[in-house]
């Protein structure tokens, strides 16, 4: 039988189906819960994994106070279970700078300079340490670039403003700045230098000096990891050179600073744990060894984020599973009921020559038409919801970018929902096929 005849009969049965409204509603709810709730759940879970995998989220900083980090102490720390590496800090690890200008061979960018003059700028510069890497989405990685290079965030906002509380930020076009020179001055007019003299921790402020960094790449900035809108990264070698430059610019106490540089055992150490879940264990072991550690890892996180993630995960699993089961059970029931109520009609179709496969195709196509209607309505609602969510959060504060759903992810989950919308009615009809095959032409006379 040609498809157009099968479709004609399926549509005729469709119009007489009394259960269309309920099935369409359930399928629409299934699609919405899958595409919206699941998209948000996966988006948040991905962000949490990015956080857990970030080098700084797994790094504990320890400092000398009651003891120095001699070779025996370092060896003991390295031998703690779950410790991946122990790195001695002999570079500028973290320092705040103001922007003087961004320029190239043609001079200063006047439009950017106007913004820098109008607003207070603030850059948080981190140097990589040990095995730390920062991959880029455009340009070069730091290990491919010369000294005094830097990578900037995809969402770049180098102004002194609370980006976690301010909506509608106008981020700079990061990729257009690749190859430009970023000229910085230590924030507050001083380069802050913390050090240990073998007995006491000390801090000195070194008068400001210019730092010129070539922007070589752009890294993906996540609200939970990988820095922030005003965080830039330089290589470990660049961090060491900046440390030396700071010492050379010191007006007083230069001898003491040079003594600190030449004694690695006076330096802070960075202990990287193999897995985020093992951080508490390593903390406890360090405390047993009477080693002073800075509270919390180098990269913190909003405590509400894991709770929101867990909530969306539970909602996603519960709604999707519950709706799928209810839809399947009801469609199976309606399929059995349809065969039972259409016994005479099916018997008549067999009497005039219709085979089981042809009748099965008509009934299955009828169910597919119903579920596809529900799928279309569900997709229309979910696509609108995702568009609105992305629009709201993309124009919100930086922290809320965690809720932005990637279009590729949404399309993938929509494809999964489409597959379910097709498979569920087909499986239901297959399960009632034996009842269909038992109906004989004589049943048309009942």
LUMRODO-685215 format. One record per residue (C-alpha): residue number from 1; chain; residue in one letter; y, z, x. Coordinates in Angstrom, 3 decimals, padded with zeros to 6 digits. Layout:
// LUMRODO-685215
- NUM; A; A; Y; Z; X
...
This chain:
// LUMRODO-685215
- 1; A; X; 000.000; 000.000; 000.000
- 2; A; X; 003.417; -000.928; 001.329
- 3; A; X; 005.772; 001.838; 002.355
- 4; A; X; 008.410; 000.927; -000.227
- 5; A; X; 005.881; 001.511; -003.033
- 6; A; X; 004.868; 004.832; -001.498
- 7; A; X; 008.544; 005.795; -001.222
- 8; A; X; 009.198; 004.729; -004.842
- 9; A; X; 006.392; 006.922; -006.195
- 10; A; X; 007.378; 009.799; -003.891
- 11; A; X; 010.953; 009.653; -005.227
- 12; A; X; 009.657; 009.587; -008.788
- 13; A; X; 007.623; 012.748; -008.129
- 14; A; X; 010.617; 014.249; -006.272
- 15; A; X; 012.842; 013.948; -009.342
- 16; A; X; 010.296; 015.785; -011.450
- 17; A; X; 009.712; 018.599; -008.949
- 18; A; X; 010.883; 021.959; -010.314
- 19; A; X; 010.780; 023.720; -006.945
- 20; A; X; 013.271; 021.551; -005.044
- 21; A; X; 016.143; 024.041; -005.073
- 22; A; X; 014.160; 026.936; -003.600
- 23; A; X; 012.499; 024.858; -000.874
- 24; A; X; 015.796; 023.202; 000.118
- 25; A; X; 017.433; 026.638; 000.320
- 26; A; X; 014.663; 028.085; 002.511
- 27; A; X; 014.585; 025.087; 004.846
- 28; A; X; 018.383; 025.205; 005.180
- 29; A; X; 018.227; 028.936; 006.042
- 30; A; X; 015.449; 028.220; 008.566
- 31; A; X; 017.531; 025.504; 010.247
- 32; A; X; 020.659; 027.680; 010.309
- 33; A; X; 018.821; 030.694; 011.771
- 34; A; X; 017.149; 028.500; 014.378
- 35; A; X; 020.182; 026.509; 015.431
- 36; A; X; 022.960; 029.106; 015.170
- 37; A; X; 021.325; 032.486; 015.826
- 38; A; X; 018.810; 031.120; 018.325
- 39; A; X; 021.498; 029.114; 020.153
- 40; A; X; 023.619; 032.234; 020.543
- 41; A; X; 020.571; 034.279; 021.533
- 42; A; X; 019.540; 031.815; 024.249
- 43; A; X; 023.165; 031.446; 025.434
- 44; A; X; 023.567; 035.217; 025.826
- 45; A; X; 020.126; 035.621; 027.419
- 46; A; X; 020.985; 032.906; 029.946
- 47; A; X; 024.232; 034.693; 030.789
- 48; A; X; 022.338; 037.964; 031.284
- 49; A; X; 019.863; 036.228; 033.594
- 50; A; X; 022.762; 034.767; 035.565
- 51; A; X; 024.113; 038.287; 035.949
- 52; A; X; 020.777; 039.784; 036.988
- 53; A; X; 020.246; 037.038; 039.572
- 54; A; X; 023.737; 037.243; 041.043
- 55; A; X; 023.736; 038.458; 044.647
- 56; A; X; 026.456; 041.038; 043.992
- 57; A; X; 024.683; 042.427; 040.904
- 58; A; X; 021.706; 043.217; 043.145
- 59; A; X; 023.737; 044.552; 046.089
- 60; A; X; 024.364; 048.228; 046.808
- 61; A; X; 027.139; 049.112; 049.239
- 62; A; X; 026.593; 052.135; 051.498
- 63; A; X; 029.164; 053.643; 053.832
- 64; A; X; 029.035; 055.903; 056.881
- 65; A; X; 030.394; 059.377; 056.430
- 66; A; X; 028.009; 062.116; 057.422
- 67; A; X; 026.039; 059.666; 059.565
- 68; A; X; 026.382; 056.279; 061.230
- 69; A; X; 024.105; 053.334; 060.601
- 70; A; X; 022.227; 053.241; 063.880
- 71; A; X; 019.151; 051.076; 064.434
- 72; A; X; 016.727; 053.743; 063.208
- 73; A; X; 018.699; 054.283; 059.991
- 74; A; X; 018.910; 050.540; 059.316
- 75; A; X; 015.171; 050.197; 059.882
- 76; A; X; 014.455; 053.037; 057.459
- 77; A; X; 016.631; 051.387; 054.803
- 78; A; X; 014.953; 048.007; 055.348
- 79; A; X; 011.542; 049.642; 054.860
- 80; A; X; 012.405; 050.930; 051.375
- 81; A; X; 010.290; 049.156; 048.763
- 82; A; X; 012.098; 046.311; 046.940
- 83; A; X; 014.823; 045.970; 049.575
- 84; A; X; 015.288; 042.281; 050.353
- 85; A; X; 017.879; 042.530; 053.100
- 86; A; X; 020.355; 044.857; 054.789
- 87; A; X; 023.587; 043.269; 056.020
- 88; A; X; 026.214; 044.894; 058.229
- 89; A; X; 029.733; 044.260; 056.954
- 90; A; X; 031.659; 042.759; 059.855
- 91; A; X; 033.867; 040.466; 057.798
- 92; A; X; 036.566; 040.786; 055.170
- 93; A; X; 034.360; 041.389; 052.157
- 94; A; X; 036.911; 041.708; 049.373
- 95; A; X; 040.701; 041.403; 049.568
- 96; A; X; 043.568; 040.678; 047.157
- 97; A; X; 046.131; 037.970; 047.893
- 98; A; X; 049.177; 036.401; 046.279
- 99; A; X; 049.603; 032.616; 046.282
- 100; A; X; 052.509; 031.225; 048.265
- 101; A; X; 051.754; 027.607; 047.374
- 102; A; X; 049.132; 024.903; 046.931
- 103; A; X; 049.879; 021.766; 048.908
- 104; A; X; 048.508; 018.645; 050.576
- 105; A; X; 049.845; 016.109; 053.064
- 106; A; X; 052.426; 015.033; 050.490
- 107; A; X; 053.855; 018.537; 050.119
- 108; A; X; 053.821; 021.354; 047.562
- 109; A; X; 052.764; 020.770; 043.960
- 110; A; X; 056.061; 021.351; 042.178
- 111; A; X; 054.547; 021.872; 038.701
- 112; A; X; 052.171; 024.521; 040.023
- 113; A; X; 054.873; 026.052; 042.162
- 114; A; X; 057.026; 026.516; 039.064
- 115; A; X; 054.186; 028.473; 037.475
- 116; A; X; 053.711; 030.534; 040.646
- 117; A; X; 057.436; 031.319; 040.699
- 118; A; X; 057.472; 032.299; 037.022
- 119; A; X; 054.326; 034.448; 037.062
- 120; A; X; 052.912; 036.985; 039.448
- 121; A; X; 049.883; 035.482; 041.190
- 122; A; X; 046.793; 037.395; 042.253
- 123; A; X; 043.655; 036.102; 043.985
- 124; A; X; 040.554; 038.151; 044.632
- 125; A; X; 038.970; 036.705; 047.788
- 126; A; X; 035.356; 037.503; 048.636
- 127; A; X; 033.548; 036.433; 051.770
- 128; A; X; 029.844; 035.687; 051.567
- 129; A; X; 027.503; 037.976; 053.447
- 130; A; X; 023.971; 037.620; 054.766
- 131; A; X; 021.884; 035.336; 052.553
- 132; A; X; 024.497; 035.052; 049.814
- 133; A; X; 025.076; 031.511; 048.523
- 134; A; X; 027.534; 030.030; 046.070
- 135; A; X; 026.507; 026.665; 044.694
- 136; A; X; 029.212; 024.314; 043.434
- 137; A; X; 029.467; 021.953; 040.480
- 138; A; X; 031.981; 019.731; 042.292
- 139; A; X; 032.904; 019.220; 045.937
- 140; A; X; 031.117; 020.909; 048.861
- 141; A; X; 029.281; 024.181; 049.358
- 142; A; X; 030.772; 026.558; 051.917
- 143; A; X; 027.861; 026.048; 054.321
- 144; A; X; 028.846; 022.354; 054.476
- 145; A; X; 032.533; 023.062; 055.084
- 146; A; X; 034.492; 024.122; 058.196
- 147; A; X; 035.957; 027.582; 058.741
- 148; A; X; 038.945; 028.524; 056.566
- 149; A; X; 037.573; 026.737; 053.521
- 150; A; X; 037.136; 028.207; 050.055
- 151; A; X; 035.594; 027.440; 046.680
- 152; A; X; 037.449; 028.208; 043.457
- 153; A; X; 036.153; 028.858; 039.914
- 154; A; X; 035.697; 026.196; 037.270
- 155; A; X; 037.978; 028.249; 034.993
- 156; A; X; 040.807; 028.918; 037.450
- 157; A; X; 043.594; 031.295; 036.448
- 158; A; X; 045.180; 032.770; 039.605
- 159; A; X; 047.775; 034.920; 037.851
- 160; A; X; 048.166; 038.689; 037.660
- 161; A; X; 047.019; 039.080; 034.084
- 162; A; X; 044.133; 040.817; 032.327
- 163; A; X; 042.028; 037.747; 031.545
- 164; A; X; 039.441; 039.923; 029.780
- 165; A; X; 041.986; 040.880; 027.121
- 166; A; X; 044.316; 037.866; 026.908
- 167; A; X; 043.655; 034.939; 024.564
- 168; A; X; 044.671; 031.311; 024.942
- 169; A; X; 044.814; 031.117; 028.733
- 170; A; X; 045.702; 027.714; 030.207
- 171; A; X; 043.283; 027.345; 033.091
- 172; A; X; 044.238; 025.119; 036.002
- 173; A; X; 042.381; 021.853; 036.604
- 174; A; X; 040.109; 023.090; 039.402
- 175; A; X; 038.566; 019.763; 040.402
- 176; A; X; 042.001; 018.174; 040.929
- 177; A; X; 042.685; 020.854; 043.564
- 178; A; X; 039.727; 019.948; 045.802
- 179; A; X; 041.048; 018.967; 049.229
- 180; A; X; 044.320; 020.845; 048.744
- 181; A; X; 045.505; 023.722; 050.948
- 182; A; X; 045.828; 027.154; 049.406
- 183; A; X; 048.393; 029.306; 051.240
- 184; A; X; 047.973; 033.042; 050.596
- 185; A; X; 049.782; 036.257; 051.466
- 186; A; X; 048.106; 039.713; 051.285
- 187; A; X; 048.943; 041.331; 047.952
- 188; A; X; 051.551; 044.072; 048.042
- 189; A; X; 052.790; 042.893; 051.417
- 190; A; X; 049.892; 044.468; 053.307
- 191; A; X; 046.339; 043.601; 054.294
- 192; A; X; 044.337; 046.735; 053.444
- 193; A; X; 041.869; 047.661; 056.185
- 194; A; X; 039.274; 050.379; 055.547
- 195; A; X; 037.303; 051.596; 058.543
- 196; A; X; 035.379; 054.515; 060.049
- 197; A; X; 036.346; 055.975; 063.408
- 198; A; X; 033.024; 057.706; 064.032
- 199; A; X; 034.132; 060.915; 062.354
- 200; A; X; 036.295; 060.158; 059.327
- 201; A; X; 036.872; 057.204; 056.981
- 202; A; X; 040.376; 055.791; 057.357
- 203; A; X; 042.652; 053.182; 055.843
- 204; A; X; 045.485; 051.263; 057.446
- 205; A; X; 047.850; 048.673; 055.995
- 206; A; X; 048.536; 045.656; 058.180
- 207; A; X; 051.791; 043.723; 057.543
- 208; A; X; 051.313; 040.493; 055.621
- 209; A; X; 050.411; 037.266; 057.353
- 210; A; X; 049.754; 033.783; 056.012
- 211; A; X; 046.212; 032.641; 055.278
- 212; A; X; 045.628; 028.926; 054.781
- 213; A; X; 042.380; 027.880; 053.088
- 214; A; X; 041.238; 024.362; 052.231
- 215; A; X; 039.767; 024.129; 048.727
- 216; A; X; 036.460; 022.289; 049.223
- 217; A; X; 034.584; 022.943; 045.987
- 218; A; X; 034.456; 024.317; 042.450
- 219; A; X; 031.790; 026.780; 041.344
- 220; A; X; 030.585; 027.450; 037.797
- 221; A; X; 032.250; 030.618; 036.547
- 222; A; X; 030.268; 032.749; 034.124
- 223; A; X; 031.788; 035.676; 032.179
- 224; A; X; 028.925; 037.877; 033.407
- 225; A; X; 028.465; 036.649; 036.977
- 226; A; X; 029.684; 034.340; 039.743
- 227; A; X; 033.130; 035.860; 040.017
- 228; A; X; 035.975; 035.265; 037.578
- 229; A; X; 039.030; 033.051; 036.939
- 230; A; X; 040.909; 034.508; 039.900
- 231; A; X; 037.953; 035.010; 042.276
- 232; A; X; 037.548; 032.671; 045.234
- 233; A; X; 034.835; 032.705; 047.896
- 234; A; X; 035.030; 032.009; 051.617
- 235; A; X; 032.189; 031.756; 054.123
- 236; A; X; 030.967; 034.697; 056.172
- 237; A; X; 032.424; 033.109; 059.294
- 238; A; X; 035.816; 032.763; 057.611
- 239; A; X; 035.629; 036.418; 056.561
- 240; A; X; 035.041; 037.417; 060.191
- 241; A; X; 037.988; 035.325; 061.363
- 242; A; X; 040.241; 036.904; 058.729
- 243; A; X; 039.166; 040.354; 059.921
- 244; A; X; 040.105; 039.438; 063.506
- 245; A; X; 043.416; 037.951; 062.355
- 246; A; X; 044.233; 041.164; 060.506
- 247; A; X; 043.497; 043.274; 063.604
- 248; A; X; 045.623; 040.983; 065.781
- 249; A; X; 048.531; 041.435; 063.369
- 250; A; X; 048.279; 045.220; 063.334
- 251; A; X; 051.497; 046.895; 064.515
- 252; A; X; 049.876; 050.175; 065.477
- 253; A; X; 046.419; 051.602; 066.048
- 254; A; X; 045.118; 048.243; 067.240
- 255; A; X; 042.901; 049.909; 069.845
- 256; A; X; 041.223; 052.056; 067.186
- 257; A; X; 040.655; 049.006; 064.971
- 258; A; X; 039.154; 047.038; 067.849
- 259; A; X; 036.918; 050.011; 068.595
- 260; A; X; 035.727; 049.887; 064.963
- 261; A; X; 035.054; 046.127; 065.194
- 262; A; X; 032.975; 046.674; 068.357
- 263; A; X; 030.815; 049.408; 066.774
- 264; A; X; 028.627; 047.888; 064.032
- 265; A; X; 027.121; 051.311; 063.297
- 266; A; X; 030.546; 052.369; 061.928
- 267; A; X; 030.531; 049.568; 059.346
- 268; A; X; 029.498; 049.615; 055.709
- 269; A; X; 026.157; 048.035; 054.916
- 270; A; X; 025.098; 045.939; 051.935
- 271; A; X; 021.574; 046.495; 050.628
- 272; A; X; 020.237; 043.672; 048.480
- 273; A; X; 017.428; 044.537; 046.060
- 274; A; X; 014.742; 041.977; 045.156
- 275; A; X; 015.128; 042.475; 041.401
- 276; A; X; 017.845; 043.986; 039.240
- 277; A; X; 015.287; 046.276; 037.566
- 278; A; X; 014.530; 047.962; 040.902
- 279; A; X; 018.087; 049.045; 041.679
- 280; A; X; 017.669; 052.596; 040.335
- 281; A; X; 014.582; 053.111; 042.481
- 282; A; X; 016.421; 052.019; 045.656
- 283; A; X; 019.394; 054.213; 044.731
- 284; A; X; 017.112; 057.233; 044.472
- 285; A; X; 015.499; 056.475; 047.834
- 286; A; X; 018.893; 056.139; 049.536
- 287; A; X; 020.004; 059.476; 048.129
- 288; A; X; 016.820; 061.101; 049.419
- 289; A; X; 017.774; 059.752; 052.861
- 290; A; X; 021.217; 061.361; 052.451
- 291; A; X; 022.972; 057.988; 052.633
- 292; A; X; 026.276; 057.726; 050.802
- 293; A; X; 026.489; 054.798; 048.400
- 294; A; X; 029.317; 053.414; 046.286
- 295; A; X; 028.582; 054.091; 042.628
- 296; A; X; 027.373; 050.961; 040.854
- 297; A; X; 026.553; 047.575; 042.338
- 298; A; X; 029.232; 045.218; 043.630
- 299; A; X; 029.196; 043.291; 040.353
- 300; A; X; 029.553; 045.325; 037.182
- 301; A; X; 029.112; 044.224; 033.593
- 302; A; X; 030.483; 045.164; 030.199
- 303; A; X; 027.897; 047.673; 028.825
- 304; A; X; 028.232; 046.109; 025.363
- 305; A; X; 026.973; 042.715; 026.553
- 306; A; X; 023.259; 043.665; 026.917
- 307; A; X; 023.377; 045.366; 023.488
- 308; A; X; 024.856; 042.268; 021.830
- 309; A; X; 022.262; 040.106; 023.602
- 310; A; X; 019.386; 042.267; 022.354
- 311; A; X; 020.809; 042.195; 018.821
- 312; A; X; 020.940; 038.398; 018.747
- 313; A; X; 017.436; 038.187; 020.240
- 314; A; X; 016.029; 040.449; 017.505
- 315; A; X; 017.911; 038.582; 014.771
- 316; A; X; 016.747; 035.237; 016.113
- 317; A; X; 013.080; 036.225; 016.224
- 318; A; X; 013.124; 038.057; 012.882
- 319; A; X; 015.062; 035.485; 010.840
- 320; A; X; 013.318; 032.443; 012.285
- 321; A; X; 009.812; 033.913; 011.979
- 322; A; X; 010.369; 035.436; 008.521
- 323; A; X; 011.979; 032.290; 007.087
- 324; A; X; 009.333; 030.028; 008.609
- 325; A; X; 006.494; 032.128; 007.180
- 326; A; X; 008.072; 032.371; 003.720
- 327; A; X; 008.806; 028.635; 003.689
- 328; A; X; 005.282; 027.774; 004.800
- 329; A; X; 003.613; 030.103; 002.275
- 330; A; X; 005.737; 028.882; -000.632
- 331; A; X; 005.308; 025.222; 000.283
- 332; A; X; 001.559; 025.743; 000.575
- 333; A; X; 001.538; 027.422; -002.841
- 334; A; X; 003.654; 024.656; -004.381
- 335; A; X; 001.388; 022.016; -002.810
- 336; A; X; -001.727; 023.620; -004.331
- 337; A; X; 000.086; 024.005; -007.650
- 338; A; X; 001.257; 020.389; -007.583
- 339; A; X; -002.290; 019.076; -007.069
- 340; A; X; -003.544; 021.336; -009.860
- 341; A; X; -000.815; 020.334; -012.347
- 342; A; X; -001.074; 016.655; -011.487
- 343; A; X; -004.851; 016.526; -011.797
- 344; A; X; -004.782; 014.004; -014.634
- 345; A; X; -002.106; 011.890; -012.943
- 346; A; X; -004.050; 011.828; -009.659
- 347; A; X; -007.273; 011.008; -011.511
- 348; A; X; -005.512; 008.098; -013.210
- 349; A; X; -004.197; 006.841; -009.848
- 350; A; X; -007.744; 006.888; -008.478
- 351; A; X; -008.997; 005.107; -011.580
- 352; A; X; -006.651; 002.197; -010.950
- 353; A; X; -007.663; 001.947; -007.290
- 354; A; X; -005.519; 004.387; -005.295
- 355; A; X; -007.396; 005.963; -002.389
- 356; A; X; -007.119; 009.587; -001.224
- 357; A; X; -005.075; 008.570; 001.821
- 358; A; X; -002.539; 006.695; -000.306
- 359; A; X; -002.146; 009.585; -002.744
- 360; A; X; -001.874; 011.993; 000.184
- 361; A; X; 000.923; 009.841; 001.635
- 362; A; X; 002.856; 009.885; -001.650
- 363; A; X; 002.645; 013.688; -002.062
- 364; A; X; 003.418; 014.325; 001.616
- 365; A; X; 006.417; 011.980; 001.537
- 366; A; X; 007.677; 013.807; -001.558
- 367; A; X; 007.551; 017.124; 000.341
- 368; A; X; 009.204; 015.522; 003.365
- 369; A; X; 012.096; 014.299; 001.221
- 370; A; X; 012.640; 017.847; -000.016
- 371; A; X; 012.507; 019.461; 003.433
- 372; A; X; 014.702; 016.758; 004.982
- 373; A; X; 017.323; 017.458; 002.330
- 374; A; X; 017.224; 021.133; 003.306
- 375; A; X; 017.341; 020.144; 006.985
- 376; A; X; 020.418; 017.958; 006.436
- 377; A; X; 022.269; 020.730; 004.598
- 378; A; X; 021.246; 023.290; 007.241
- 379; A; X; 022.392; 021.061; 010.119
- 380; A; X; 025.729; 020.353; 008.408
- 381; A; X; 026.384; 024.087; 008.027
- 382; A; X; 025.108; 025.032; 011.496
- 383; A; X; 027.003; 022.226; 013.267
- 384; A; X; 030.197; 023.369; 011.548
- 385; A; X; 029.478; 026.983; 012.502
- 386; A; X; 028.772; 026.155; 016.173
- 387; A; X; 031.893; 023.971; 016.389
- 388; A; X; 034.047; 026.773; 014.957
- 389; A; X; 032.407; 029.392; 017.233
- 390; A; X; 032.952; 027.264; 020.345
- 391; A; X; 036.542; 026.509; 019.329
- 392; A; X; 037.386; 030.176; 018.705
- 393; A; X; 035.792; 031.506; 021.871
- 394; A; X; 036.967; 028.699; 024.159
- 395; A; X; 040.535; 029.662; 023.201
- 396; A; X; 039.797; 033.376; 023.405
- 397; A; X; 039.821; 035.707; 026.378
- 398; A; X; 037.620; 035.042; 029.391
- 399; A; X; 034.919; 037.577; 028.440
- 400; A; X; 034.334; 035.822; 025.103
- 401; A; X; 033.379; 032.570; 026.852
- 402; A; X; 029.918; 034.135; 026.993
- 403; A; X; 029.452; 033.089; 023.330
- 404; A; X; 030.201; 029.375; 023.857
- 405; A; X; 027.065; 027.358; 023.034
- 406; A; X; 026.241; 024.378; 025.228
- 407; A; X; 026.050; 021.203; 023.053
- 408; A; X; 022.857; 020.110; 024.842
- 409; A; X; 021.180; 023.412; 023.952
- 410; A; X; 022.278; 023.075; 020.321
- 411; A; X; 020.915; 019.520; 020.087
- 412; A; X; 017.601; 020.603; 021.625
- 413; A; X; 017.145; 023.440; 019.122
- 414; A; X; 018.166; 021.093; 016.294
- 415; A; X; 015.399; 018.730; 017.426
- 416; A; X; 012.942; 021.649; 017.299
- 417; A; X; 014.145; 022.482; 013.774
- 418; A; X; 013.701; 018.814; 012.770
- 419; A; X; 010.151; 018.868; 014.112
- 420; A; X; 009.386; 021.961; 012.024
- 421; A; X; 010.923; 020.347; 008.939
- 422; A; X; 008.438; 017.495; 009.339
- 423; A; X; 005.351; 019.428; 010.429
- 424; A; X; 005.444; 022.205; 007.822
- 425; A; X; 004.985; 019.968; 004.737
- 426; A; X; 002.431; 017.793; 006.539
- 427; A; X; 000.335; 020.829; 007.508
- 428; A; X; 000.593; 022.182; 003.946
- 429; A; X; -000.637; 018.904; 002.482
- 430; A; X; -003.490; 018.689; 005.004
- 431; A; X; -004.615; 022.175; 003.929
- 432; A; X; -004.816; 021.059; 000.270
- 433; A; X; -006.386; 017.684; 001.067
- 434; A; X; -009.854; 018.969; 000.157
- 435; A; X; -008.609; 019.801; -003.361
- 436; A; X; -007.118; 016.330; -003.657
- 437; A; X; -010.399; 014.684; -002.611
- 438; A; X; -012.328; 016.582; -005.300
- 439; A; X; -010.316; 015.006; -008.124
- 440; A; X; -012.205; 012.094; -009.669
- 441; A; X; -011.103; 009.185; -011.952
- 442; A; X; -012.830; 010.903; -014.899
- 443; A; X; -010.308; 013.764; -014.580
- 444; A; X; -007.696; 011.382; -015.979
- 445; A; X; -009.418; 011.684; -019.357
- 446; A; X; -009.148; 015.475; -019.564
